[in-house]
Amino acid sequence: MHAIRVSTPGSADVLEYVQVEPAALRAGEARVRVQAVGVNYIDVYHRTGLYAMPAPFTPGSEAAGSVEAVG
């Protein structure tokens, strides 16, 4: 699957479209095929480093989609 990742703080140029391996699901977790994501100011603050975030990270904490698998 693919994700947008931020490895270092900066402008929108630091956004990377990368291929990632899906994590193994644990009990109580679900894998969702994301169809829409809301990116808001907090995501921009994380990307720029204004609010520190462990890197790498994937911005966008609001999403909608369909469940593909459950743990």
CYANA upper distance limits for C-alpha pairs under 8 A (distance plus 0.5 A):
  1 MET  CA     19 GLN  CA      6.18
  1 MET  CA     20 VAL  CA      6.15
  1 MET  CA     21 GLU  CA      6.99
  1 MET  CA     22 PRO  CA      7.36
  2 HIS  CA     17 TYR  CA      7.35
  2 HIS  CA     18 VAL  CA      6.03
  2 HIS  CA     19 GLN  CA      4.84
  2 HIS  CA     20 VAL  CA      6.18
  3 ALA  CA     17 TYR  CA      6.27
  3 ALA  CA     18 VAL  CA      6.03
  3 ALA  CA     19 GLN  CA      6.87
  3 ALA  CA     20 VAL  CA      7.28
  3 ALA  CA     58 THR  CA      7.42
  4 ILE  CA     15 LEU  CA      6.79
  4 ILE  CA     16 GLU  CA      5.89
  4 ILE  CA     17 TYR  CA      5.14
  4 ILE  CA     18 VAL  CA      6.82
  4 ILE  CA     58 THR  CA      6.28
  4 ILE  CA     59 PRO  CA      7.75
  5 ARG  CA     15 LEU  CA      6.29
  5 ARG  CA     16 GLU  CA      5.65
  5 ARG  CA     17 TYR  CA      6.98
  5 ARG  CA     18 VAL  CA      7.46
  5 ARG  CA     56 PRO  CA      6.84
  5 ARG  CA     57 PHE  CA      6.03
  5 ARG  CA     58 THR  CA      5.18
  5 ARG  CA     59 PRO  CA      7.56
  6 VAL  CA     14 VAL  CA      6.62
  6 VAL  CA     15 LEU  CA      5.81
  6 VAL  CA     16 GLU  CA      6.92
  6 VAL  CA     47 ARG  CA      7.13
  6 VAL  CA     55 ALA  CA      7.23
  6 VAL  CA     56 PRO  CA      5.89
  6 VAL  CA     57 PHE  CA      5.95
  6 VAL  CA     58 THR  CA      6.83
  6 VAL  CA     59 PRO  CA      8.08
  7 SER  CA     14 VAL  CA      7.80
  7 SER  CA     15 LEU  CA      8.49
  7 SER  CA     55 ALA  CA      5.73
  7 SER  CA     56 PRO  CA      4.83
  7 SER  CA     57 PHE  CA      7.33
  8 THR  CA     14 VAL  CA      7.27
  8 THR  CA     47 ARG  CA      8.29
  8 THR  CA     55 ALA  CA      7.24
  8 THR  CA     56 PRO  CA      7.81
  9 PRO  CA     14 VAL  CA      7.57
  9 PRO  CA     46 HIS  CA      8.07
  9 PRO  CA     47 ARG  CA      5.77
  9 PRO  CA     48 THR  CA      5.36
  9 PRO  CA     49 GLY  CA      5.50
 10 GLY  CA     14 VAL  CA      6.40
 10 GLY  CA     47 ARG  CA      6.64
 10 GLY  CA     48 THR  CA      5.08
 10 GLY  CA     49 GLY  CA      7.41
 11 SER  CA     47 ARG  CA      7.80
 11 SER  CA     48 THR  CA      6.64
 12 ALA  CA     47 ARG  CA      8.30
 25 LEU  CA     29 GLU  CA      6.46
 25 LEU  CA     30 ALA  CA      7.32
 25 LEU  CA     31 ARG  CA      7.92
 25 LEU  CA     70 VAL  CA      7.40
 25 LEU  CA     71 GLY  CA      5.33
 26 ARG  CA     71 GLY  CA      5.32
 27 ALA  CA     70 VAL  CA      8.19
 27 ALA  CA     71 GLY  CA      5.00
 28 GLY  CA     70 VAL  CA      7.79
 28 GLY  CA     71 GLY  CA      6.34
 29 GLU  CA     70 VAL  CA      6.38
 29 GLU  CA     71 GLY  CA      5.76
 30 ALA  CA     67 VAL  CA      7.17
 30 ALA  CA     68 GLU  CA      7.98
 30 ALA  CA     69 ALA  CA      6.19
 30 ALA  CA     70 VAL  CA      4.77
 30 ALA  CA     71 GLY  CA      6.59
 31 ARG  CA     67 VAL  CA      6.36
 31 ARG  CA     68 GLU  CA      6.06
 31 ARG  CA     69 ALA  CA      5.68
 31 ARG  CA     70 VAL  CA      6.80
 32 VAL  CA     65 GLY  CA      6.55
 32 VAL  CA     66 SER  CA      5.89
 32 VAL  CA     67 VAL  CA      4.86
 32 VAL  CA     68 GLU  CA      6.03
 32 VAL  CA     69 ALA  CA      7.82
 33 ARG  CA     65 GLY  CA      5.88
 33 ARG  CA     66 SER  CA      5.88
 33 ARG  CA     67 VAL  CA      6.80
 33 ARG  CA     68 GLU  CA      6.87
 34 VAL  CA     63 ALA  CA      6.93
 34 VAL  CA     64 ALA  CA      6.24
 34 VAL  CA     65 GLY  CA      4.88
 34 VAL  CA     66 SER  CA      7.32
 35 GLN  CA     63 ALA  CA      8.00
 35 GLN  CA     64 ALA  CA      6.35
 35 GLN  CA     65 GLY  CA      5.32
 35 GLN  CA     66 SER  CA      8.29
 36 ALA  CA     63 ALA  CA      6.15
 36 ALA  CA     64 ALA  CA      5.79
 36 ALA  CA     65 GLY  CA      7.25
 37 VAL  CA     60 GLY  CA      6.68
 37 VAL  CA     61 SER  CA      8.07
 37 VAL  CA     62 GLU  CA      6.16
 37 VAL  CA     63 ALA  CA      4.85
 37 VAL  CA     64 ALA  CA      7.02
 38 GLY  CA     60 GLY  CA      6.46
 38 GLY  CA     61 SER  CA      7.65
 38 GLY  CA     62 GLU  CA      5.57
 38 GLY  CA     63 ALA  CA      6.70
 39 VAL  CA     43 ASP  CA      6.60
 39 VAL  CA     44 VAL  CA      8.37
 39 VAL  CA     59 PRO  CA      7.66
 39 VAL  CA     60 GLY  CA      5.41
 39 VAL  CA     61 SER  CA      7.87
 39 VAL  CA     62 GLU  CA      7.68
 40 ASN  CA     44 VAL  CA      7.22
 40 ASN  CA     60 GLY  CA      7.94
 41 TYR  CA     45 TYR  CA      6.62
 42 ILE  CA     46 HIS  CA      6.68
 42 ILE  CA     51 TYR  CA      8.41
 43 ASP  CA     47 ARG  CA      6.67
 43 ASP  CA     59 PRO  CA      6.00
 43 ASP  CA     60 GLY  CA      6.72
 44 VAL  CA     48 THR  CA      6.63
 45 TYR  CA     49 GLY  CA      6.57
 45 TYR  CA     50 LEU  CA      5.49
 45 TYR  CA     51 TYR  CA      5.96
 46 HIS  CA     50 LEU  CA      6.62
 46 HIS  CA     51 TYR  CA      5.47
 46 HIS  CA     52 ALA  CA      6.45
 46 HIS  CA     53 MET  CA      6.52
 46 HIS  CA     59 PRO  CA      8.32
 47 ARG  CA     59 PRO  CA      8.14
 49 GLY  CA     53 MET  CA      7.82
 53 MET  CA     57 PHE  CA      8.00
